[in-house]
Amino acid sequence: MNYYPADAQVQNGSFNLMLKLLLSKSTPAVNANNAAMAQRDHIFLDAREYNEYTTSHIQHARYIGDKKFKLQDISDIKKDAAIIVYCSVGKRSEAITLQLKKAGYQHVRNLYGGIFEWLNMGYPVYNNENVITDTVHAYSRFWGKWLEKGTRVYE
């Protein structure tokens, strides 16, 4: 089943094509604009590595990681909570979103294009001191090319 609405796309055509080939579309998605509008009443979960999260993250996002993620890490979140999961571009968060759906979380979506598209669209990211920054951990030089705005770091 394809859960992606027509507006689940990114502005850069090449990035959008790469995402369409990379992602399985097996979990519901949301674009950066709609995620930003929903920020006040959704829980954002960051499915990147800890050093990526500490470099910058969406404000109030909760770090869950991806490789060491366990459902008991979010046992305090109700199954009917509105949740948006993100990573750099959407691949790791898609896997976490699928786990959450299988576990009975009813309103969980993957941020299409991840934090890269969030920043590309002009939405703010915050460092560990809760200060707006333009620095984003770009994961690798291969993936970092999709981050069009901000400062890329790789360590």
C-alpha positions as CSV (number, residue, x, y, z in Angstrom):
1,M,0.0,0.0,0.0
2,N,1.3,3.5,-0.9
3,Y,0.7,5.9,2.0
4,Y,2.4,8.9,0.3
5,P,0.1,11.8,-0.5
6,A,0.7,13.7,-3.7
7,D,2.4,16.5,-1.8
8,A,4.9,14.2,-0.2
9,Q,7.8,15.5,-2.3
10,V,10.7,17.9,-2.0
11,Q,11.5,21.0,-4.0
12,N,14.7,19.7,-5.7
13,G,13.7,17.4,-8.5
14,S,16.8,15.2,-8.3
15,F,16.4,14.8,-4.5
16,N,12.8,14.0,-5.0
17,L,13.6,11.3,-7.6
18,M,16.3,9.8,-5.3
19,L,13.7,9.6,-2.5
20,K,11.1,8.0,-4.7
21,L,13.6,5.3,-5.5
22,L,15.1,5.0,-2.0
23,L,11.9,4.9,0.1
24,S,9.5,1.9,0.2
25,K,6.4,4.1,0.8
26,S,5.3,1.4,3.2
27,T,4.5,4.0,6.0
28,P,2.6,7.3,5.9
29,A,4.6,10.4,5.0
30,V,4.3,14.1,5.5
31,N,6.2,16.9,3.8
32,A,8.1,19.6,5.6
33,N,5.5,22.3,5.2
34,N,2.7,20.2,6.7
35,A,5.0,18.9,9.5
36,A,5.9,22.5,10.4
37,M,2.2,23.4,10.6
38,A,1.6,20.3,12.8
39,Q,4.6,20.9,15.1
40,R,2.6,22.2,18.1
41,D,0.4,19.1,18.4
42,H,2.7,16.3,17.2
43,I,5.6,14.5,18.9
44,F,8.7,14.6,16.8
45,L,11.1,11.7,17.1
46,D,14.7,12.0,15.8
47,A,15.9,8.7,14.3
48,R,19.5,9.8,13.6
49,E,22.7,8.9,15.5
50,Y,23.3,10.9,18.7
51,N,26.1,13.0,17.3
52,E,23.7,14.0,14.5
53,Y,21.0,15.0,17.0
54,T,23.4,17.0,19.2
55,T,24.6,19.0,16.2
56,S,21.1,20.1,15.5
57,H,17.5,18.9,15.6
58,I,13.9,20.1,15.2
59,Q,12.9,22.0,18.3
60,H,11.5,19.7,21.1
61,A,12.3,16.6,19.1
62,R,13.0,13.5,21.2
63,Y,16.1,11.6,20.4
64,I,15.5,7.9,19.8
65,G,18.3,6.9,17.4
66,D,17.9,4.1,14.9
67,K,20.4,1.3,15.4
68,K,19.7,1.0,19.2
69,F,16.0,2.0,19.1
70,K,13.7,-0.2,21.2
71,L,10.0,0.2,21.6
72,Q,10.3,0.4,25.4
73,D,12.3,3.7,24.8
74,I,9.0,5.4,24.0
75,S,6.7,3.4,26.2
76,D,5.5,6.7,27.8
77,I,4.0,7.8,24.4
78,K,0.4,6.8,24.0
79,K,-0.5,4.6,21.0
80,D,-2.9,7.3,19.7
81,A,-0.4,10.2,19.9
82,A,0.3,12.1,16.7
83,I,4.0,11.3,15.9
84,I,6.3,12.4,13.1
85,V,9.6,10.6,12.8
86,Y,12.6,12.0,10.9
87,C,16.2,11.4,10.1
88,S,18.5,13.0,7.5
89,V,16.5,12.2,4.3
90,G,13.8,9.8,5.5
91,K,15.2,6.2,5.1
92,R,16.1,5.5,8.7
93,S,13.0,7.2,10.0
94,E,10.9,5.2,7.5
95,A,12.1,2.0,9.2
96,I,11.3,3.3,12.7
97,T,7.9,4.5,11.5
98,L,7.2,1.0,10.2
99,Q,8.1,-0.5,13.6
100,L,5.8,1.9,15.3
101,K,2.9,1.1,13.0
102,K,3.4,-2.6,13.6
103,A,3.5,-2.0,17.4
104,G,0.0,-0.3,17.2
105,Y,0.9,3.4,17.0
106,Q,-2.0,4.8,15.1
107,H,-1.0,8.3,13.9
108,V,2.7,8.0,12.9
109,R,4.2,9.5,9.8
110,N,7.7,9.8,8.2
111,L,9.1,13.3,7.4
112,Y,9.7,13.0,3.7
113,G,13.1,14.4,2.9
114,G,14.0,14.5,6.6
115,I,15.8,17.3,8.4
116,F,17.5,18.2,5.2
117,E,14.3,19.2,3.5
118,W,13.1,20.8,6.8
119,L,16.1,23.1,6.6
120,N,16.0,23.5,2.8
121,M,12.4,24.8,3.3
122,G,13.7,27.4,5.7
123,Y,12.5,25.9,9.0
124,P,14.7,26.3,12.0
125,V,16.9,23.7,13.7
126,Y,18.3,23.9,17.2
127,N,21.5,22.9,18.9
128,N,21.8,21.3,22.3
129,E,21.6,24.7,24.0
130,N,18.2,25.2,22.3
131,V,19.7,28.0,20.1
132,I,18.8,28.2,16.5
133,T,21.7,27.1,14.3
134,D,22.2,26.5,10.6
135,T,24.6,23.6,11.2
136,V,23.4,20.1,10.3
137,H,25.3,16.8,10.6
138,A,25.1,15.8,7.0
139,Y,25.8,12.1,7.7
140,S,28.1,11.6,4.8
141,R,29.3,13.5,1.7
142,F,27.1,11.4,-0.5
143,W,24.0,12.2,1.5
144,G,25.1,15.7,2.4
145,K,24.7,17.0,-1.2
146,W,20.9,17.1,-0.6
147,L,21.3,19.7,2.2
148,E,21.1,22.9,0.1
149,K,20.9,25.4,3.0
150,G,22.9,25.6,6.2
151,T,26.4,24.4,7.1
152,R,27.2,20.7,6.7
153,V,29.4,19.0,9.3
154,Y,30.4,15.3,9.1
155,E,32.1,14.7,12.5
